[in-house]
Amino acid sequence: MAAANPLRSLKEEATCSICLEYFTDPVSVECGHAFCLSCITRCWERLETDFCPQCREISQSKTLRPNRQMSNMVEIVKQLQIPSPTPEEANLCREHEEKLKLFCEDDQDPICVVCSMSRDHKPHTVLPIREAAQEYKKKFQSYLDGLKKTLEDILELHCKEETKVTELEAKFKSQREQITKEFEKLQMFLEEEKSRHLSNLEEEEKKSLQSIKESVTKLDEQQFVLRSWITEMELKCQQQDVELLKDAKTVLSRYENMKDQQTDFYTLAEKKEKEEVVEEEVDLQIKIIESLEWRWARRFAAAVTLDPDTAHLRLVLSEDGRSVRLGDRAQDLPDTPQRFHPVINVLGRERLSSGRHYWEVEVGDKTAWDLGVCDEAVNRKGEITLSPKGGYWTVWLRDGEYKALTSPRTLLTTRMPPRAVGLFLDYGAGRLSFYNVDDRSLLFTFSGASFPPTLQPFFCPGIYNGGTNAGALRILLGAGRE
């Protein structure tokens, strides 16, 4: 039996410690231990840290070196056809070939009687193998029960989580369907409104144009008759006295009849009145369309707040960052490169580089203000030029006039002075629109703009103007007012 031990040891050396089979394409890791190439590769794929499965030493490199000597040894061992140990042999001590009758609790390993008397085990606690087996069987059973309980808990939790997944998928599916339906309704409503207003406008256009064309035709006829009479009367006036008076009665009678016929034609005043009715109808249709555009823009309401680091030293900001007014004196704050000086401006905190954004600013009874957006990279010091070329897209109020600061500036007409101004930025489309929130009308739109990478909301409350402009600019919460 002693001769068989070295052979079995040789077989163990030719066996991979992961798959417990003979090595296949053996490779060595950094610490020198060998494994099958596929075994160590799969093992490392599942681990966050690469370490040797045999000695647990962490590998600094993933380099796997082919072990040709081990591969050759495996082939030799296979040819030896080493028999597997019998159950009796498996229960023998390898060193002393005695039966394993004892269990060392210190080393937690079966040993023979000879081992128990050796220097290595003599000071250790030793139990009979059967007694130790019963004790450890109870421990293992306890561990097994705990593992089964943990597995049951995990399976139960897994079931609950799967149920949550199903419920959430159903919930989000329902919400997607609801959102889709709502937008389909909105699109249908907008299409219907568009068709109705266009149809009304077309009908009104036909009626108005037909009426005016009929009026023009009748005026042409009147013009022709009048020109004929003028020619005839000029000739009549050139005749001698007797000739002039011969048919005076007939001429006067025809003139009176012609005057009566003139009452069938539209007067210039009536024509002007009809033109005004047409203009009013067109204006109403435009107002309705602008109102729909404004309602759509408000769906993209953004929470805009003021950035104190950019505010001129005389500007006083509210604690919530939504209100700004001009103070009496400069505040004791550092004049950083981000801060505007000497112009009394302030920017919003928000960086806008994509998407659609809408916010409203209450201007109240102020007599001067500037609102809009600007390039994040604009110079904050010295004089500035409010124009798209200078990196500003703004509208202002000065001396009772509203102007878009284009080049040259564009004078704006308003149906009523706005007490709140809505701003809608569609970054991707290159559009910035300004609305009078009070009557929901469009004030102005910058379109086709080549916006810089990042924009910021822009505010200027203006100077005092003798105390008439002391009020604050106030950013309205959320989407603002209905």
Protein Blocks (a to p, Z undefined) as FASTA:
>chain_A
ZZmmmmmmmmmmmpcfklopacehiaddfkopacdfklmmmmmmmpmbdcdfklopacfb
fcdcddfklmmmmmmmmmnopacddfklmmpcfklopacfbdcfklopacdfklmmmmkl
mmpccddfklmmmmmmmmmmmmmmmmmmmmmmmmmmmmmmmmmmmmmmmmmmmmmmmmmm
mmmmmmmmmmmmmmmmmmmmmmmmmmmmmmmmmmmmmmmmmmmmmmmmmmmmmmmmmpcf
klmmmmmmmmmmmmmmmmmmmmmpccfklmmmmmmmmmmmmmmmmmmmmmmmmmmmmmmc
ccddddfklpcfkbccdfkopaccddfbdcdddddfklgcfbdcdddfbdcfedjddddd
dekjafbdceddddfkbcfehjddddfklopacdddeehiacdddddddddddfbdcfbd
cddddfknopacdddfknopafbdcehiacdfbdcddddebjfknopampccdddehjbp
ZZ
